[in-house]
Amino acid sequence: MKHAFRPAELIRATAVARRYYLAGDSKIRIAEDFGISRFKVARILEEARDVGIVRIEIAEPTEVDTDLSQRLSTAYGLKQAVVVAHAGEGEALHRSLGRIAAEYLTEILEEGDTLGLACSRTLNAMTLALGDLPRCTVVQLTGVLPGGVEENSVELVRRVASLARGPAFPVYAPLVVSDPGTAEALRSQPQVADAMQRYGELDKAVVAIGSWSPTLSLVRDALSPPRGPPSNARASRPRYARAPWTCTAPPSRRN
């Protein structure tokens, strides 16, 4: 049952709360000034919160939804999740997600890491928002998609490696090819093979999983549309040659 303050108690409770929460005085000093015990001060503060004299609000000054981030981590057993709320649409969405991703990557990246980097519009925005990074190795995870120079996976790797002041392992090959033979031939190229051999050494990887809608997905835009009318759900999927890129790291090293 909540305590109902009488007029004199209300004045004292308000004064005690102001001294403690606004002035930053200790409970011991407040107790000495009011001629009461520090345990009485603690009880007054608790009752002041109960009746609404004191209201504590935790502000979230960024776009990160901390509550939803915690619930998502718990629901899926993740070490950590960062949820960005009110990120906007289109280019504003890419910039917002990219900025938070850049801040998070800077926070978790460590000296000597091997960082894998894929390609997307959001990752492009992330690399543009990055500052100095710990010295690390940067490995390209995907081939090159058609598009502007800014969204080119080789350019993203070069940009991040320059900030990290470490070696870069780019892949000068397309992401999508027309037949499995071409994919196998690309895998056998020394420069491509050298990059792919490092996939098992990754400490952290940055990839984007976005919309599959036309014009919103760089990968979908790079694929040929299916031929003929779809006869079932499986047939309606786009048909394209198997890409030459896979990324498999030991479970203990995945991030």
N, C-alpha and C positions, 0 to 999 in steps of 0.2 A: 504493500500500500504506500502510495506516495505521501511524503510529508508535506503538510500545508503550512507554509511560513506565515507567521503573524507579522504585523507591520515592522516591529523592531528587528525580528529575525530576518525578515526580507532585506532590510537595509544592510544588516551585517553580512548576510550571505552574498549580496551583490558586491559589497566592498571587498570581501575576502576573495571572491572570484576575479574581480578586476586586478587585485594585487597579484594573484597567482598566475592568471592566464595572460594578462596584458603587461603588467609591470615586470613579471618574471621573478618575483620574490619567492624565497623558499618557504615551506610550510612552517619551519622552526621560527623564522623571523616574523611571519604573520602571527603565529601563536603568541610570541612574546609581546607584540604590539597590541593584540586584542585581549591579552590576559587569559588565554585558554590553552589547552594542550594541543600538540600537533595532530593527535588522533582526532580531536574535535574539528580541527581545520579540515582534515581529510574527509570526515563525515559530512561537513557542510558542503564541500566541493562535490561530493557524490550526490547529495540531495539536490544541489543546484542544477546538476545535469539532469536528474530525474524529473524535476518539475519544469524544465525548459528555460531556467535562467541562463544556463550555459548551453550553447549549441555548438557542437564541433563538426566542422565540415572539411572534408579532404578534397582539395581542388586538383583537377588534372589539367595542367596548362598546355599539354600537347595533344596531338591527334590520337595518341595511343589510348585505347580503352583498356585500362588496367584490370577491371573486374572481369570483362569477357576474356582477356588474355589468360587470366588465372583459371577460369572455368574451362577454357579450351584445353589448356595443358592437362588439367585433371581428367577431363573426359576422354582424352586420347592417350594418356600416359606419356606425355611429352616432357622432356627436360625443361623446355621453355617455349612459349608461343607469344608472339607480339601481334595484337590485333589493331589495325588502323581504322578508326571510325571517321565518318564524314570526309572521305578522301576526295570527293568530287567525281567527275567523269572525264573521259578522254585524256588529253594531255595533262590536265590538272591531277587526275588520278595517278598517272605515271610519275609525275613530279613528287606528289605526296608520298606514295609508296617508296619511290626511289630515295627520298631524303631520309625516311625512317630506316630503310634497309641500310643505307650508308652509315647512319649513326650506330645501328646494331652491329654491323660488320666491324666497324672500328672498335666497338666495345669488346668483341669476343676474339678478334684476330690476335694471335700471339707471334712473337719473334720466332722465326724458323719454321712456321707453318707452311704446308703446301696447300694452296688455295685453288680449287677448281671453279671455273667461270663459264657459264653458258651465255646465251644471248637472248635478249628480248627488249622491248621498248622500256619496260620498267628497269631492267638492269642497266640499260644505257643511261637512264636518269640517275640511277644509283651511282654509277661511275663518275658522272659529272658533279655529283654532290660530295664526293669523297675528298678528304684532305690527306695529310701525310699518314702513312700506314706503317706498322711494324715491318721490318725487313722479312720478306717471305718469297716463296716461289709461286708463280701463277701459271696454271695449266688450262688451256682451252678445252672445253668439254664437248663442244658441238662444232660442226663444220659451218661454213659461211652460208647464210641465207641471202637471197636477193633483197636488195633494199639500199637505203642510203648508207654513206660511209659512217655516219655516227652510230648506226645500229649494227655495224659489221662486227662479228664476234672477234676477229683478229684485232680490230681497233680497240675493242673493250679490253682485251687482254694486254695490249701494249700500254693502254692508258693506266690500268691498275698496276702493272709491273713497274711503270715509271714512278708511281707514288710509293710503291713498296720497296723500291730500290733493290729488286731481286731479279733472278733469271726468269725469263718467260718462255713458254713452250706453246707457240701458236700452231694452228692447223690450217695450212693453206689448201683447203679442199672444200667442196660444197657439202652441205648437210644432206641434201637429197640427190640421188643419182637414179639413172633410168633402169639399171639392171644389177643383179647381185654380183656379176663378174666385175663390174666397175668398182663396186664397193670393196670387194676383196683385193683388187689391185691397189686401191687407195690405202687400205690397211697395211699393205706390204711396203709402202714407200717409207724410207728411213725417217724422214722428218715426222710423218704421221705416226709411225710406230713408236718413235721416241716419246711423243706426247702421250699416247695411249698407255704405254708401259707405266706411266706415273699415276694412272687413275687409281691403282691400288694403294698409293701412298698418300692419298688426300687426307688432310686433317679437317678441312671444311670445304663446302661446295655451295655456290650460289646459283640457283636455278629459278626459273619462273614457270608456274603452272597457271595459265590464264584461260580466257574464253576461247572456244573453238569456233566462234561465229566469224563469218566472212568479214574481212578488213580489220578484225580485232586480233587475229592470230597471225604472226609472221610465218609460222610453220604451215598453217593451212593455206595461206596465200601462195606458198612455194610448191604446193602439191597440185598434180593434175586432177581435174574432177573425174568421178567415176564414169565409165562409159555405159550407155544404155540405162533403161529404167531399172530401179532396184526391185528385186523380187522378194526380199525379206530384209530384216534388220541388219543382218550381217553383210548382205550385198550392198547396203546403202553406205557403208563406210568407204571413204576415199581409197582408191587403189594406188599404191606407189611402191617403188622398189625399196627394199630394206636399207635403211641408212647404215652407214658404217660405224656409228658411234654407240658404244655402251660405256657405262661408268659403274664399275663394281669395286667397292672398297671393303676391306675386312670389317665385320660388324662392330668390332671394338673401336674403330677409328671413324665411324660415320658420325656426322654432325648435322 
